[in-house]
């Protein structure tokens, strides 16, 4: 059904634009956690506005995506120095180097097997790390595929975008891999999220939102503005997903039936990246210009 109101969108400035908030997730402590891609740190933001940064051991490590782990800590990728990071809700930080050189880890998600799964963009691999730091890597059957975001699907497999191969990949917990090419050429899939029935993904170069079922059926939905550059995506309520538009300073919503609406952020140049469903039921997105934005889903 059509959205019953225009969602309320509020932006908050947290830090200078040199920090570069990028990934964002809701932590087990009821706070929001962010990666600071330009400053080499992670940050914690409570719903009542308390903000704190934790500096990492390498300022140029480029932390990117962050997610809650099964151990009550937050786990994140370090793209530049090829490590997986872990931060407790108290701010204690550790990291684990990848076994193979030059992996470029980017996406990360909690898997169905009690481990974390991540992509290696420049290594053409998907990795698995236990909460004790033991890492296993799986080579993908594509060269230059640039695996990007990853999520656990409704079938308890891991689904990921292959930005360079223009495809969606699926890997089981024992390493069996299938690759599904996209119907649109050079679509540039990036973000990925799963609901109870299917996996949704963004096509940053084609200006589309895609959906793939566990048996591989793909549907693509064009955005009203094809130059919008949809980036991150998250599953929310009632079979709907929300996504960021990197190129237009908007967030969008797609329903389970394919209806798309878009909502402007206060600053059209704010470059929204990661997006998450917050502990307050609102959507929160990280703004590279130094803040976050909050988007209501429903009126009270």
LINCOR-V638085 format. One line per field, one symbol per residue. phi: phi as a letter, one per 40 degrees, with the letter a starting at -180 (. if undefined). Layout:
# LINCOR-V638085
phi=???
This chain:
# LINCOR-V638085
phi=.cccacccbbbbcbaccccgdbcaaccccgbcbbcbcccgabbbbcccgcbabbcccbcbcfcbcbacbccgbbbacbccbfbbbbbcccgcbbabcccccgcgcbcaacccbgbbbabbccbfbbbbbcccgcbbbbcccbbgcfdbcaacccbgbcbacbcccfabbbbccbgcbbbbcccccfcgcbcaabbcbabbabbcccgbbbabcdcgcbbbbccdbcccfcbcaacbcfgbbbacbccbgbbbbbcccgcbbbbccdbcbcfcbcaaccccgccbbcbcchabbbbccacd
